[in-house]
Amino acid sequence: MKRTALFGLMLLIFWGIFSPTWSQFRKVATTGYAFLEIPVSAREAALGETSTTYANPDAAAVFANPGLLGFIQGQHAFHGSFANYLADTRHQALAYVYCHPTLGSFALSVNQLDMGEMVETVNADPLNPGGNYLVLGTFKADALAIGLSYARRLTDLFAFGITAKYIREQIARYQSENIIFDVGMMYYTGFRSLRIGGYIQNFGVDSKYLDDTFKMPMVFKLGGSLELWGSPQSTQRLTLCLDALHPSNYSERMHSGMEYSYRNMLILRAGYKFNYDLGGFTAGFGINWPGDERNLGIDFSYTDFDELESVLRFSLNLSF
């Protein structure tokens, strides 16, 4: 009970620190680096982006909640994901985690949104805007985040983690860059398999592009997960996940997801995101090849964006 009260107090402190500030910035398009809001792994995307407290975390936890890294099984974990995203862009990510038996977990991650090549033009007649244009060539645009993470499991029930990220967006020869942080934790309450977690994502000072400054896409998440059938260690289980979000650029949102594991080999997932302008339904599945010393898994997800095209995502996970 003391541990539960302490964890709840920590969450209230986080909320008290950040909520008054965020209440001033809840309008759409008031923050930059929007690519940081895209879910990275197929598992997270399929579960309605409920990522704060899911069971049996893998290396993709570095993008979801660094506190989960403290519960990774094995010494080494690798994650890679890829998706053809909206508007002919490509989203891809890599992560590696090393778990030391006494010092904790260390991780390196890369998250990139490739916007491809675009044609560069100028007005042929400056006095006649909208007339003919001269093609000067092409230019590229992309967004990148490189992270270093550390997590520690203090007890069998509680772990915390922090990630420092270098972020950069570049369009042709112009770019913006910054250093931001993620802080997360997860706690097993002792009531059945219920676990709760908190996560502050993209916390940092304002950034600048040319002469304009803009704020970070900061979000505070509170989440919980519970096995309706089985336990996190069961080969067959049914898990319910819920996340409540308080973003800096929108009103509050809710994410929900369910995950069914059959003999820890076939995993079915579905979710729904509330208070979004486009879409909300997500689904996916995973296939695992568990072994005595090495575990390999692949995940697929589908995300519906209504009038826009749907997004399919693929992830690969390896631990040993």
Secondary structure by P-SEA (a helix, b strand, c coil): caaaaaaaaaaaaaaaaccccccccccccccccccccccccaaaaaaccccccccccccccccccccccccccccbbbbbbbbbcccbbbbbbbbbbbbbccccccccbbbbbbbcbbbbbccccccccccbbbbcbbbbbbccccccccccccccccccbbbbbbbbbbcccccccccccccccccccccccccccccccccccccccccbbbbcbbbbbbbcccccccccccccbbbbbbbbbbcccccbbbbbbbbbbccccbbbbccccccccccccccccccccccccbbbbcccbbbbccccbbbbbbbbbbcc
